[in-house]
Amino acid sequence: MPQRDPLSPPLLIVAGTLAALPAAWLAVAADAAFTGVAGPLAGFAWTGLHLSPSFTIAAGLETTGSHPAPAWVLALLAGPLGSACLGLGFHAITQRFRGLVWLRVLAFQWAAFATLRLPALLIAGVAPAGRGPVGDLYGRLGEPESGRWAVAVLACLALWGGAALVSRLAVGAGRNWMRVDGRGFRRRLVRVVAGYPALASLAAWSVVAVWAGPAWMASWLLLTVVALHVLTA
C-alpha cells in the first residue's frame, strides 16, 4: 500500500484545533471529577456534578464551615493537578495505538491544555480580580496579599516546565507528520501541533472561566505561545 502524503501545516492546525476544543472540555470535566473525589476526603459535603450555564461540567462542593489549610489545598488543587496527570497518562498510553490517529491527537491536546492551564491558574492568584483555585485558596486562608510574589515566580516556573514538556511531547507526537531534523523545523512543528491549538483551547476556556482581566489573560496566553517557541529544544 503506498504511503499517504502528510497533511499540510494549515490542515494540521485545523485538525489540532478541532481536537483541542473537545479535549479542553474533557480536561475541565476531569478536573471536576477529581475535585468531587478529593472534596469528601477533605471533609467537604459533595452535591454531585452538574452542567454549568456555559455547558461545562462543574463540581458541587459545600465550601461553608471551617476547614484546616490542608483540606482547602486538597479540595481546590486536586482537580487541576489530577486532570493534568490523567491527560499525560492518556497521551502516553495512546502513543502505543498507531492506528487510532484521532485518539492520539485528542489525548495529546488534552495533555497540552491541562499542562499549560496550570500556570494560568497560578498566575490568576496574583492578577487583579483573578479567579480560580489559587485565588480561592488565598481567600479561604486569609491574608490575601501575602506570598503573591512567590506565587508569581511559581507560575513562571510552571510555565517554563510545562512549555518544555509540551514541546517535547509535540515533537514526539508530530515527527511522522512534519520534519524535525533541525531546531527551526521542530519549532515550526510545535507551533502547528501544539501552539496554535493550545492557544485556541486556552482562549476558549479563558472566555468561559474569566480567570482574570482581558489584558492579563491575553498577555499570559501570548507568553505561553512564546514559551513553547523558545523552549523547543
Rosetta blueprint (number, residue, H / E / L):
1 M L
2 P L
3 Q L
4 R L
5 D L
6 P L
7 L L
8 S L
9 P H
10 P H
11 L H
12 L H
13 I H
14 V H
15 A H
16 G H
17 T H
18 L H
19 A H
20 A H
21 L H
22 P H
23 A H
24 A H
25 W H
26 L H
27 A H
28 V H
29 A H
30 A H
31 D H
32 A H
33 A H
34 F H
35 T H
36 G H
37 V H
38 A H
39 G H
40 P H
41 L H
42 A L
43 G L
44 F L
45 A E
46 W E
47 T E
48 G E
49 L E
50 H E
51 L E
52 S L
53 P L
54 S L
55 F L
56 T L
57 I E
58 A E
59 A E
60 G E
61 L E
62 E E
63 T L
64 T L
65 G L
66 S L
67 H L
68 P L
69 A H
70 P H
71 A H
72 W H
73 V H
74 L H
75 A H
76 L H
77 L H
78 A H
79 G H
80 P H
81 L H
82 G H
83 S H
84 A H
85 C H
86 L H
87 G H
88 L H
89 G H
90 F H
91 H H
92 A H
93 I H
94 T H
95 Q L
96 R L
97 F L
98 R L
99 G L
100 L L
101 V H
102 W H
103 L H
104 R H
105 V H
106 L H
107 A H
108 F H
109 Q H
110 W H
111 A H
112 A H
113 F H
114 A H
115 T H
116 L H
117 R H
118 L H
119 P H
120 A H
121 L H
122 L H
123 I H
124 A H
125 G L
126 V L
127 A L
128 P L
129 A L
130 G L
131 R L
132 G L
133 P H
134 V H
135 G H
136 D H
137 L H
138 Y H
139 G H
140 R H
141 L H
142 G L
143 E L
144 P L
145 E L
146 S L
147 G L
148 R H
149 W H
150 A H
151 V H
152 A H
153 V H
154 L H
155 A H
156 C H
157 L H
158 A H
159 L H
160 W H
161 G H
162 G H
163 A H
164 A H
165 L H
166 V H
167 S H
168 R H
169 L H
170 A H
171 V H
172 G H
173 A H
174 G H
175 R L
176 N L
177 W L
178 M L
179 R L
180 V L
181 D L
182 G L
183 R H
184 G H
185 F H
186 R H
187 R H
188 R H
189 L H
190 V H
191 R H
192 V H
193 V H
194 A H
195 G H
196 Y H
197 P H
198 A H
199 L H
200 A H
201 S H
202 L H
203 A H
204 A H
205 W H
206 S H
207 V H
208 V H
209 A H
210 V L
211 W L
212 A L
213 G L
214 P H
215 A H
216 W H
217 M H
218 A H
219 S H
220 W H
221 L H
222 L H
223 L H
224 T H
225 V H
226 V H
227 A H
228 L H
229 H H
230 V H
231 L L
232 T L
233 A L
